[in-house]
Amino acid sequence: MANSLFSKLNKRYWENEWVKGYPLILAIEPFHHALSLMITDSMLPNYLYGIDQDWYHDEKGELIINTHKSEIITHKGKSIPAGFFNLPEASNISAVIFSNSGTTAKFSRMGKLRGYGSEDVIMQRVGVCYSHELNASSPHEFNYIVGINGPKETWEQGLSMFHNPQAKYPIDKELFPNIVHGYFDGQFYAYVPEFHPMNSQTHLINTNVPTS
């Protein structure tokens, strides 16, 4: 994803007449291998802001998060320069949006919610979502039947927007009220909606199977 963002930066879209004077957002989604859609945005802030984070629970059980500047990110033996928003010309990028849910499963679930498809097919969605519990350090698991229980899905559900602190044209988060908004001002922090799936799978169950 780092290569994709750097390549987009070099396209210099902000020089186009229809872009000049407006916020410019880059959107990315991982498709580089079979399981890439299970990848979350957890490492993306480190790359964008040039930071590293570690955490622990103190003796009172409170979650403590430490943030450090980092010029290099190392993952699975590979190292890349960190701090995309600190690159020359990156101030022309207002934010980066991450998604891992722009899939046929998403379209199928949204169609099911609107009454399309066979009534004999049940869609079971399972995955993990952000936990709003105080001092939580791991996500919640969820499991629901589409259109019967669980949260109502929207097109923007699952999106994360990371704002550039040096942006020439910042984005007002109220324009995108139902997604994650990440910021950095010496510490990384984020506004997270009530239900934010981090990754999920959808299982199709045919209820009209003849019995022997």
Buried (B, 14 or more C-beta within 10 A) or exposed (E): BBEBBBEBBEEEBBEEEEBEEEBBBBEBBBEEEEEEBBBBBEBBBBBBBBBBBEEEEEEEEEEEEEBEEBEEBEEEEEEEBBBBBBBEEBBBBBBBBBBBBBBEBBEBBBEBBEEEEEEEBBBBBEBBBBBEEEEEEEBBEBEBBBBEEBBEBBEBBBBBBBBBBEBBBEBEBEEBEBBBBBBBEEEBEBEBBEBBBBBBEBEEEEEEEEEE
